[in-house]
Amino acid sequence: MDLSEPYFHDKDKAREHLEAIRWPNGPVCPHCGGFERIYTLKGKATRPGVYKCGDCREQFTVTVKTLFEGSKIPLNKWLMAVHLLAASKKGISSHQLHRMLGITYKSAWFMTHRIREAMAEGGGPLGGGGGTVEIDETFWGNKKRRGAPKKGRGYAHKMKVFTLVERGGKARSFHVPAVNSATLKPIIQAQVAQDANLITDEASQYTLIGREYASHNVVRHGIGEYVRGAVHTNTIEGFFSLLKRGLVGTFHHVSEQHLKRYAGEFDFRYNYRVKNGYSDADRAEVLLSRIGGKRLMYRRPRGLVQ
């Protein structure tokens, strides 16, 4: 994607670009879903891109009920931010974004988290049709300082990221409170097809879970085994390597509250990687197609009861 594209520098071109992605067959009312009786409002007092629905009589623009709604940041800067997050293999920090876009750090931080919300992956079970799913966990942060009281043995004091990667397919990551059978089993059951072939290390939490699937092969790292024919966890280790390089080299400090969103960001770029046939431009378009209903608000509006 050429960063000199007009929609990165002109808010009206940005609006037209977003309309083409969100509404390939014409405007759709975000209030009622109507599309047959949509009118373009024109006049000196009306800004470009305002429509009215003939069914519900509501006015709207392409940003209504999206993560861009209510933002004072120009739409072309939003599109640039989306592209940079989608294209940066190891992520891009909010500090870097605030310098490149000429906005405050606070605004850049909020933008990146809104965009990460749209990156959240879903979909059907992994490994359907006899596919292979590699399963493992990794740990992040909370380094013990010399002289500091111990918070637990081994990796117990660290934040845990649990990931499933389908070979040739997608990755899904979860921030979990503990790495044990009680925590991991419900995730695996919900995310992996019953006819899938599982590959894990020799950790005990996978032993009983693996019996419920077509096959369960184990790589015994404890005795120095890492590859046994097609039995290995190299795919998921490669994913973790990319995730860690981004966390260490780009973000540096990631809180437990937001770790799931950072992990989801790396899931998204992995799932729409070049090897799967997606360019940077394709990845950005996938992301822009998901912005509906993803408005993230950190402050509860006054009077709102939840």
N, C-alpha and C positions, 0 to 999 in steps of 0.2 A: 504494500500500500504506500502510495506517495503522500508524504506528510504535507505537500503543497496543495493537496486537493482543496477546492473552494469551500467544501462543507466543514473543514477544520478551521476556517478563518472568517466565515461569514455566517451569522446566525440564521438568516433566511435560507441560505443554501443547506445549512445543517438541518433545519426543519423539513425541507423538501426531501432530503436524504433519509431522514428518520421516517417520514410518511411513506416513502417507497418501500421501506423494510417492514414496517408494522402493518401497513395497509396496501398490500400489492394489488388488491382488487377494488380499491377505493376506500374512503373513510368508513369507519365503524364506530358507532356511538359507544363510549366506555360506560355510559350510565345504564342503558337498556339493551345494548347489543344490536340495535337496529342499523340497517345499512341501505335500505331502499329509499328513504326519504331524508337524505342529508343535503343541507344547503350551505353554501359558502357565504358567510356574512361579509359584506363589502360596505365601505363608507369611510369618511374621513376620520371618524372616531373609533374605528375598529382596526385593530392591528392585524397583520397578515396571519393566515393560518387558523382563523376562528371559524368553527362550523356550528350549525344548529340542527338538531335532530327533529324531524317532523313527527316522530312518534311520541317521545317523552317531552319535547319542547325545551330540552336542556341545551346549553351551549358547551362546546368543548374544543380542545386543541389536541394535538398528537401526544402531548406530555401529561394529560389528565389521567389520574390513577396509575401513574408510573413512578419509578424512582426519581424522575426528574421534576415531578410536580412541586410547585411552590418554591423552586430554587431561583435565586437571583443571579446565579452564575450563568453566563450566556451558553446557549445550547451547543455552540460550536466547541466550547471548551470542555463540555461534558463528553462530546464525541471523541475529542482528542484523548481525554482521560480513559475512556473505554478502550480505545485502540492501544494505548500504552500498556494498560493492565493485561489486555488480551495477548499482546505481542511479546512482552518481556518474559523470557523463559524463566528467570529467577525472581520475577516480580519487580515492582518499582515502589520505592518508599514514598510516603506522603510528603516528606521534606523535598524530595526530588521533584515531585509533581507540583508542589507549591512554587518552586523556583521556575519550572518550565512554563507553567500556565499563568504566572503572575497573579496568583491568588494567595490568601492567607493560609498558613499551615493548618489552622483549625478547619477551614473550608475543605482543604485537600484531604485531610484525615477523614472527614465525614463523607466526602465523595468516594474515597476508596472503599469504605465500608458499605456504602450503598451499592456500589458496583459488585462487591463480593457477594452481597445478598442475592443478586441476579445470577451469580455464577453457581449457586447451589445446584447440585445434580440430584436427579431422581431416576425414575425408570424402573423397568422390570428386573427380575432376578438375574444375577450374573451366572454365566456358565451353562445356560440352557442348551440342550441338545448334546450333552456330553463334553462341554467345554472345560478348560482347566482354569481353576481359580487359585492363585497364590494368596496366602493369608499370613500376616505377621503384624507385629507392633514395634513402635519405636518410641523413644523418650526424648523430652525436650526441657531445657531450662532447669532452674532451681539448683544451680551448682552449689555444693557444700563448700563453705569457706573454712579455712584453717581455724580451729578453735571454736567454731560454731557448734551448737548442740545438734546431735544427729536427729534427723526426722524419720529415719527408717533405714532398713538394710537395702543394699543393692540400689535398684532404681525406684524404690517405693516413694521417695520424696519428689520425684520428677513428674512432669505432666506426660500423660500417655496418649499416643495417637495410634489408633487401630485401623488398619487398611486392608482392603480386599482389592486385588488386581486380577482381572480376567486377561489371560494371554491374548494379545491381538485385539483387546477390547478396552474396557473402561476401568477406572479406579474409583473407589469410594472410601473416604476417610472419616473417622469418627473420633471425637475427643471423649475418652472414657475415664471414669474415676478410678478404675482398677482393672488389672489384667488378670481375670480369672474366668472360670467357666460360667458362673452366674451372670457376669456382665456381658461376655462375648457371645454366648450361645444365642440369645434372642436376636442379636444383630445378624449373625450368620444365617439363622433360620429365615429372617426376613429378606436378606439381600442375596442369597445364593440358591440357585435352582437345585432341586433334589437329585437330578441326574448329572450334576456337575462332579468333576474330579478335583478333589482338594489336594493341595500341597502345602505343608507347613513345616516348621522345625519340630524338634522333639518335645516341646513344652507340654506339660501334662494337661493343660486346659483344653487342648485340641483332641485328645485321645478319644473321649466318649462322643464328642461332637462329630468327629469324622466318620463314625459308624453309621450315621444317618444318610450318608451320601454314596454315590455310585462307587467311588474309591477314595482312599485317603493315603497318600504317600508322604513319607517323612524324611526330611534331610537331617542327619544327625551331626549338627555342628560341634557338639561336645567331643566327638572323636575325630574332628578335622575333616568331616565329609561336607562338601559343598555342591557337588554335581554327581549324579548317578544316572547317566543317560539323559532322559527328558525330565528327570526328577531334580528340581532345583528351585530356589527362590530368588534367582538372579534378577527376574523382572521386577519384583517388588522391592528388592534391595536397590535397584537402579532408581526407582521412584523415590524411595526414602533419601537417597543421595541427593537428588535434585531438590527435594523439600528442605533438607538440612542446609544445603548451600544457600538457598534463598533465605531461610530464617536467620542463618549466621551472617551471611554477607550483605543482605539487603535490609532486613528488618531489625536485626540485632536483638531487640527486646519485644517479645510477644506475650501479652497477658493471658492468663488462663481463661478469662471471660471471652476473649476474641479468637482463641487458637483454632476453634472449629471453622471460622470463616477463612483464616489464612490457609488451613489445610484444604478447604473447599476450593480456594483459588487455584492451588496446584493441581487438584483433581480436574478442574475444568480445562486448564491448558493441556494436561496430559490426555484427556479424553478427546480433545479436538486438535491433536498434534498433527504435524506434517505427515507422519507415517500413516495416519488414518485418512489422509487426503484433504486436510484443511490448511489453507494459507492463513497469514495474519489477518487479511481482510475477511476471509470466511469466518474466522473465529470471532472477530468483532461483530459481524452481522448476526451470528448465533446469539451472542450476548445481548445485542440490541433487541432481538426478537423476544427476549425474556423479561423485559423491563416492566411489563404490565403487572399490576398488583404487588409490586415488590417495594413499595415505599417504606423505608426504614426510618423510624423516629425514636430518638433516644430520650426525649422529654415527653412525658405524657401530657397531652393538651388539657388545659384547665377545664374542669367539669366532666372529664371523661371517666366513666366508671367501668372498671374491668372486673 
